Amino acid sequence: MSRGVYVALSGAVAQEHALETTATNLANAATPGYQRLRPMFREVLAGASKKENLRYAEVGGTAVDGSRGTVRATGRSLDVALPEGHYLAVTTPRGERYTRAGALSTGADGMLKTVSGTPLVREDGKPLQLSLAAGEASINPDGSVVQGGEIVARLKVVRAGEGTMFAHEGGALLASRGPVPVPTTTTLDVGALEDSNSTAVSAMTDLVAASRTFEAFQRMLDTFSECDRKVLTTTPGATE
């Protein structure tokens, strides 16, 4: 069997991973605050010898693209957009998580939550509880939460530290890998929301490119298979 078939197979597997990643980005193109995934590939030198110098593609995982999406004005006092590299801290049963989805609202229990129902936390890491009797809440550009004319809490905003990596846990919710994000102060865009940085057009373009590359590797595999078949059926002693 030609060893080139393994090179083509490794490329096909890598492109299958790229297709899955791109499909996720396309599904979240309309999710506010979503940060797209980028597949990470690396080249592997195998069978290094004087006779052969074959290189294989290997899936190295995925990385979250931290670039800022398009910001649009809403005029709503509980909508916030964050500077690039900054995240709102939220609490989940699995621990503290992070998001750039800034469409906030007060739940029936008085908790300040994201649109998906995940509670925000204060600077001290505790859930941000508001009074249902104190009227509408609003957020200042410095992250302070105002209710009844008084500052009642401050949003916990973090930034990615050196070596911090994020992984998606569904929609715009992120978990940190490695060093924990660092609490920080920054200026928020109040009355605005950040759209997904994965647009339908870019995701469809990536999807078509990955599909065509996958098909090219499939054709290579078919070609190698046909060559092997011909060798086995036409070369005397090839099957011995």
C-alpha positions as CSV (number, residue, x, y, z in Angstrom):
1,M,0.0,0.0,0.0
2,S,1.3,3.5,-0.9
3,R,2.3,5.4,2.2
4,G,0.8,8.5,0.6
5,V,-2.6,7.2,1.6
6,Y,-1.8,8.0,5.2
7,V,-0.9,11.6,4.4
8,A,-4.2,12.0,2.6
9,L,-6.1,10.3,5.4
10,S,-4.6,12.6,8.0
11,G,-5.6,15.6,5.9
12,A,-9.2,14.4,5.6
13,V,-9.5,13.8,9.3
14,A,-8.2,17.3,10.0
15,Q,-10.7,18.8,7.6
16,E,-13.5,16.9,9.2
17,H,-12.6,18.6,12.5
18,A,-12.6,21.9,10.7
19,L,-16.1,21.2,9.3
20,E,-17.4,20.5,12.8
21,T,-15.8,23.7,14.2
22,T,-17.2,25.8,11.4
23,A,-20.7,24.3,11.8
24,T,-20.6,25.4,15.4
25,N,-19.6,29.0,14.4
26,L,-22.4,29.1,11.8
27,A,-25.0,27.9,14.4
28,N,-23.9,30.8,16.7
29,A,-23.6,33.5,14.2
30,A,-26.7,35.2,15.7
31,T,-25.7,34.6,19.4
32,P,-24.7,37.9,21.0
33,G,-21.3,37.9,22.6
34,Y,-20.3,34.5,21.0
35,Q,-16.6,34.2,20.1
36,R,-15.9,31.9,17.2
37,L,-13.7,28.8,17.4
38,R,-10.7,28.3,15.2
39,P,-9.3,24.9,14.5
40,M,-5.6,24.5,15.3
41,F,-3.5,22.2,13.1
42,R,0.1,21.2,13.2
43,E,2.3,19.4,10.8
44,V,3.8,16.1,12.0
45,L,7.0,14.7,10.4
46,A,6.7,10.9,10.3
47,G,9.0,8.3,9.0
48,A,11.8,10.7,8.7
49,S,14.5,9.0,6.8
50,K,16.8,9.5,3.8
51,K,14.3,7.8,1.6
52,E,11.1,9.3,2.7
53,N,10.1,12.7,4.1
54,L,6.3,12.4,4.6
55,R,4.4,15.0,6.6
56,Y,1.0,14.5,8.2
57,A,-1.6,16.9,9.4
58,E,-2.7,16.6,13.0
59,V,-5.6,18.3,14.8
60,G,-4.1,20.3,17.7
61,G,-7.5,21.3,19.2
62,T,-9.5,24.5,18.9
63,A,-8.8,28.1,20.1
64,V,-11.4,30.8,21.0
65,D,-11.0,33.9,18.8
66,G,-11.0,36.8,21.2
67,S,-11.5,39.6,18.7
68,R,-14.4,41.9,19.3
69,G,-17.6,41.5,17.3
70,T,-19.7,44.4,15.9
71,V,-21.2,46.7,18.5
72,R,-24.6,48.0,18.0
73,A,-26.5,50.6,20.1
74,T,-29.7,49.5,21.9
75,G,-30.2,52.4,24.3
76,R,-31.2,49.9,27.1
77,S,-29.7,50.7,30.5
78,L,-28.9,47.0,31.3
79,D,-27.1,46.3,28.0
80,V,-23.3,46.5,28.1
81,A,-20.5,45.9,25.6
82,L,-17.0,45.2,26.8
83,P,-13.6,46.2,25.5
84,E,-11.7,43.4,23.6
85,G,-10.1,40.9,26.0
86,H,-12.5,41.6,28.9
87,Y,-15.4,39.4,30.2
88,L,-18.2,39.5,32.6
89,A,-17.9,36.9,35.4
90,V,-21.0,34.7,36.1
91,T,-21.7,31.8,38.5
92,T,-22.7,28.3,37.5
93,P,-23.1,25.0,39.3
94,R,-19.6,24.1,37.8
95,G,-18.0,27.3,39.2
96,E,-17.2,30.7,37.9
97,R,-17.5,31.2,34.1
98,Y,-17.1,34.1,31.7
99,T,-19.1,35.8,28.9
100,R,-19.2,38.8,26.7
101,A,-23.0,38.5,26.3
102,G,-24.0,41.8,27.9
103,A,-27.8,41.7,27.5
104,L,-28.6,41.7,31.2
105,S,-31.9,41.6,33.1
106,T,-33.3,41.1,36.6
107,G,-34.8,37.6,37.2
108,A,-38.0,36.9,39.2
109,D,-35.7,36.1,42.1
110,G,-33.9,39.5,42.0
111,M,-30.7,38.1,40.5
112,L,-29.0,40.1,37.7
113,K,-28.7,37.5,34.9
114,T,-27.6,37.1,31.3
115,V,-30.1,36.4,28.6
116,S,-29.5,32.7,29.0
117,G,-30.4,32.9,32.7
118,T,-26.9,32.7,34.2
119,P,-26.4,34.9,37.3
120,L,-23.8,37.7,37.3
121,V,-21.5,38.1,40.2
122,R,-20.2,41.1,42.2
123,E,-16.6,42.0,42.7
124,D,-16.4,39.7,45.6
125,G,-17.6,36.7,43.5
126,K,-21.0,36.5,45.2
127,P,-24.2,36.4,43.0
128,L,-25.4,39.9,42.3
129,Q,-28.8,40.2,44.1
130,L,-31.0,43.2,43.5
131,S,-34.1,44.3,45.4
132,L,-37.4,43.7,43.7
133,A,-38.9,46.6,45.6
134,A,-36.3,49.2,44.6
135,G,-37.4,49.6,41.0
136,E,-35.4,49.5,37.8
137,A,-31.7,49.0,37.9
138,S,-29.1,50.5,35.5
139,I,-25.4,50.1,34.9
140,N,-22.8,52.8,34.8
141,P,-19.8,52.8,32.4
142,D,-17.5,51.9,35.3
143,G,-19.5,48.7,36.0
144,S,-21.4,49.9,39.0
145,V,-25.0,48.8,39.4
146,V,-27.5,51.5,40.4
147,Q,-30.9,50.9,41.9
148,G,-33.1,53.5,43.6
149,G,-30.5,56.2,42.9
150,E,-27.8,54.4,44.8
151,I,-24.9,52.2,43.8
152,V,-25.7,48.7,45.2
153,A,-23.0,46.6,43.6
154,R,-20.3,46.5,40.9
155,L,-20.0,43.9,38.2
156,K,-17.0,41.6,38.3
157,V,-15.1,42.2,35.1
158,V,-12.0,40.2,34.2
159,R,-9.4,40.2,31.5
160,A,-7.5,37.3,30.1
161,G,-4.1,37.0,31.8
162,E,-0.9,35.7,30.1
163,G,-1.5,32.1,29.2
164,T,-5.2,32.1,29.8
165,M,-7.2,30.0,27.4
166,F,-10.9,29.7,27.0
167,A,-13.2,26.8,26.0
168,H,-16.8,27.0,25.1
169,E,-19.5,25.6,27.3
170,G,-22.4,26.3,25.1
171,G,-23.4,29.6,23.4
172,A,-21.5,32.6,24.7
173,L,-20.4,30.9,28.0
174,L,-16.7,30.3,28.4
175,A,-14.6,28.3,30.9
176,S,-11.0,29.3,31.5
177,R,-8.1,26.9,31.0
178,G,-4.8,27.6,32.6
179,P,-4.3,30.8,34.6
180,V,-7.5,32.3,36.0
181,P,-8.6,35.6,34.3
182,V,-7.6,38.6,36.4
183,P,-10.2,41.0,37.9
184,T,-9.9,44.5,36.4
185,T,-11.6,47.8,36.0
186,T,-12.5,49.2,32.6
187,T,-15.0,51.3,30.8
188,L,-18.1,49.6,29.5
189,D,-20.3,50.7,26.5
190,V,-23.7,51.1,28.2
191,G,-26.8,50.9,26.0
192,A,-25.0,48.7,23.5
193,L,-24.5,45.0,22.7
194,E,-21.7,43.1,21.0
195,D,-22.8,40.7,18.2
196,S,-21.1,37.4,17.5
197,N,-17.7,37.7,15.9
198,S,-18.7,34.8,13.7
199,T,-20.9,36.1,10.8
200,A,-23.0,33.9,8.7
201,V,-21.1,35.0,5.6
202,S,-17.6,34.2,7.0
203,A,-18.8,30.9,8.5
204,M,-20.4,29.8,5.2
205,T,-17.1,30.7,3.4
206,D,-15.1,28.6,5.8
207,L,-17.6,25.8,5.5
208,V,-17.3,25.7,1.7
209,A,-13.5,25.9,1.9
210,A,-13.3,23.0,4.4
211,S,-15.8,20.9,2.4
212,R,-13.8,21.3,-0.8
213,T,-10.6,20.5,0.8
214,F,-12.1,17.4,2.4
215,E,-13.4,16.3,-1.0
216,A,-9.9,16.8,-2.5
217,F,-8.4,14.5,0.1
218,Q,-11.2,12.0,-0.6
219,R,-10.3,12.0,-4.2
220,M,-6.6,11.4,-3.3
221,L,-7.7,8.4,-1.2
222,D,-9.7,7.0,-4.1
223,T,-6.7,7.5,-6.4
224,F,-4.3,5.7,-4.1
225,S,-6.8,2.9,-3.6
226,E,-7.1,2.5,-7.4
227,C,-3.3,2.5,-7.9
228,D,-3.0,-0.2,-5.2
229,R,-5.7,-2.2,-6.9
230,K,-4.0,-2.0,-10.3
231,V,-0.6,-3.0,-8.8
232,L,-2.2,-6.0,-7.1
233,T,-4.1,-7.2,-10.2
234,T,-1.5,-6.5,-13.0
235,T,1.9,-7.0,-11.4
236,P,3.0,-10.7,-11.3
237,G,3.7,-11.8,-7.8
238,A,2.3,-8.7,-6.2
239,T,-0.1,-10.6,-4.1
240,E,2.4,-13.2,-2.9
